[in-house]
């Protein structure tokens, strides 16, 4: 993704140079190749962005679930427990290095995804690309990994642990998505319609606001109260009113990312405490 971002910047400059040199005439064969290369890079952005958004889940599932479950299933864990001074220390030694490695790797993936997106759209990351935020990518991976470790510790079998972890990851993602939508609806505000493409996906309602009183009515209310102001296509506006829509202000993007990342980190800590209890209470056999 970082290489694609770098090449996109170079391609954009090369294409601009080609058009300047051509000065309205037919462009050269090399310039056509440059344009095709830029189009190919742009088409790769969607695939790589989806891969970055999806990466935390298989990484957490297939590294976390088998980590302890395999040792319990192969009966090597009881031997290690008998030799270790502390079961909790044994568990920490197995999980913490990998936890740190996953966090650093996914943060790098997230930063690369943000860099790539900004190279394409020349804008900051916003709600339309919520899942591509670096801290969220890392926090999701850590949470799924922690869930996998504890599920593997409780189940003690690799395949069932993978299946249960997958279901738990789906449930966690769905729960966060529903909760985020509820909060976004509660914190949405009416603002004048404008060229704010980064928040178009987060429009919850549209209407009109009085320029004198500040009162807001929905589009349906306006159509019923002022039918003469609209044409057959439904276009128009009531007198002395401006078009508005109800959105989450784009400047709150960082706050939502911080909230969700904080919830996921708290989940990791809570699951870590549960794992500490489980490993201490599990029977050697």
N, C-alpha and C positions, 0 to 999 in steps of 0.2 A: 504493500500500500504506500509506503514511503517512496519507493522507486516510481510508482505510478504518479504520485503527486509531483515529484521532481520532473518527470518526463512531460507531464501536462503543462507545467510552467514553461519548459523549453519549447514545447510544441506550439503553445500559444504565441510566444515571441516570434518563432519562425514563421508561423502563418501570417502574423501581422506584417512581418518584413516582406513576405512574398507579395502581399497585396499592395504594399507601398511601392515596391519595385515595379510591379506590373502596371501601376497607374491606370487601371481601367482596361488594359489590354488582356489578352488570353494569358493565363498563368502557365508556367513551365511544367514539364513532367515531374521534376523534382518537387515542385511546390504541391502538385496534386498528391504525390506520395506522402508529403508531410501532413497534408490535410487528412488523408486516409488514416495515417498513424494516430493523429489526434482523435479522430472518431473512434478508433479501436480502443484507445486508452479510456475515453469517456464511457464506452460501453462496458469496460471492465470494472468501472467504479461501482455500479449497482451490485455486481456479483461479489466483489470483495467486501463491500459494505455489509451485505447480507451475511457473508461468512464471519465477519467480525462480530456482528450482533449475535450470531448463533454459537460462536466458539466457546463461550463460558460453560455451556451446558454439557456437551460431550466431554470437554476437558475435565470438568468437575465430576461427572458421573463415572467415567472410565478410569480416572485416577483415584478418586475417593472411595467408591464402593468396594473395589477389590483389595484395597490397601491392607486392611486388617482382616477382612473376611477370608482372604486366601490363606493367611497364616492360621486362622482358626479352623478352616476347612481341612487344611493339610496337617493339623495338629502340631504345628511348630510353635504356636503361640504359648501353650502351657509350658513348654520347655523354656522359652524365653522368659516367661513370668517367674519360673522357679530360679532362674539365674540372675534376674534383675533385682536390684534393691527396691524398686518401686514400679508397680504396674503403670501408674500415672506417668512416671518418667519414661518408661518404655513407650507409651502411647505418644507422648510429646516428641520423643526422638524420632518416631516414625512419621509424624504428621507435620510438625512445625517447619522443617526445611522445605518440604514440598509445598506447604501452604505459602511460604514466602516466595518460592520460585514461581508459583502460579500467579500470585498477586503482581509480581514485577513483570512477568511476561504479558499478562493481560492488560496491565497499564500501558505497556509499550504498544500493544495492539490497538488499544483505545486511542492513544495519542496519534498513531499512524492513521487511523480511520478519520479522526478529526482533521488532520493535515490534508488527507486526500480529498475530503469533502469540501474543505475551504478552497482547494485548488480548482475544483469544478465550479462551485457556485460563487466563489469569491465573497463569502459571507461567513459569519460565525455560526457554530452549531446551534440549532434551535429545536423547538418541539417537534418539527416534522421528522427529525432524525434523532429522536430521544434515545433510542437504544444504542446509538453509536458513541455515546459519551464515554470517555476513558474511565472515569471513576466507577460508572455503573457497570461497565463490562467486567472490570476487575472484581467489584463487590459481588456481582452475580456468580462469577466463577468460584470465589471463596466460599460463598454460602452453599452452593451446590456441592462443592468438595467436602465441606464440613458435614453436610447432611449425609453424603455417601459414606464417610468414615463411620459415623455413629450408626447408620443403618447396617453397615457391614459388621460392626461390632455386636449389634443386637441380634442379627440374623445368623451370622456365622457361615454363610454360603455365598459364593460369588454371584452366581446368576440371579437368585432371588434378590440379593442386595442391589444389583444393577437395576432390576425391574422396579423395585420399591423406590429407589432413589429417583428414577425417571418420573414416576408418578408424583413423588413429593416435589420435584423441581417444577413440574407442570402446575401443581396446586399452588406453589409459592409464587410463580410468575403470574398466574391468573388472579390470585388474591391481591398482589401488589398492583396489577393493572386496574382492577375494580376499585381499589382504594384510591389510586391516583386519579381516576376519572371522577370519583365523588368529590375529592378535594378540589380538583380543577374546576368543576362546575360551581362549587361553593365560592371559589375565589375569582371567578370570571367577572369581568367588568365591561360596561358599554363604552366603546371608543369609536370615533369616526372611521368609516371605511376608507381604506387607502391602500397603497402599494406595500402591503406587509405580507409577502408571500411565505415568510417563515412561520407564520401563525395561522395560515388559512386552514390547516387541518384541525385546528383547535377552536373553530367557530361553533358556538353552541346555539346562537339565535341571531336573528337580524331584525332590525326595526328602524324607527325614526325618532329623533330627539328634537324637541322644540328649541329653536334658537333663542327664545326669550325666557321661557320658564324652566328649561332643562328637563322637562318631563319626557320620559321615554315610553313609546308604545311599540308593540310588535308589528311586523309587516301585515299580519292578518287583521289586527285591530285597525291599522291605518287604512287598509283596503275597504273594510266595512264602514268606517267613519267618513272616509273621503273617496268614494268610488270614482268621482269625476276627475280626480287627480291622476288616475292610472289609465293607460291605453289598453288595447285588446291583448297585448303581450304581457300585461302586468307591470309594465315599466312606468316609472314616474315617482313622484313624492308629494306628500301633503304640503300645503303652503306654509312657509316659514319653518320648515323642518329639514334636518340633514340626515342622511343615511348613516346608521351606526350598526355595529355588530358586537355581539357579546363574546369576548375572548379572554384567554389567560394572557396577561401582558407578557411580551417576550422577555422583558428584563427579569422575570421570575423563573426563567429556565434554570439558572444556577441554583436557586433555592430548592426547586423540586428535585434536581439531581442530588443535592446534598442531603435532603430528607430521605430519599430512597436509599442512597448509599449508606446513610447512618442506620437505617432499619436493617439493612442486610448485614452490616458489620455487627450490630447488636445480636442479630440472629446467629452469626458465627460464634460470638462469645457465649451465648446461651447454649448452643449446641455443644460447644467445647466443654462447658460445665457438665452437661448431661453425659457426654462421653467419659469424663473423668469419673462420674458416679458409676457408670455401667462397667467400665473396665475394672473398677475395684470390687464390684459385686458379682462379676461373672465367675461361674464355676470353672475350674481348670479343665474339666472334660467337655 
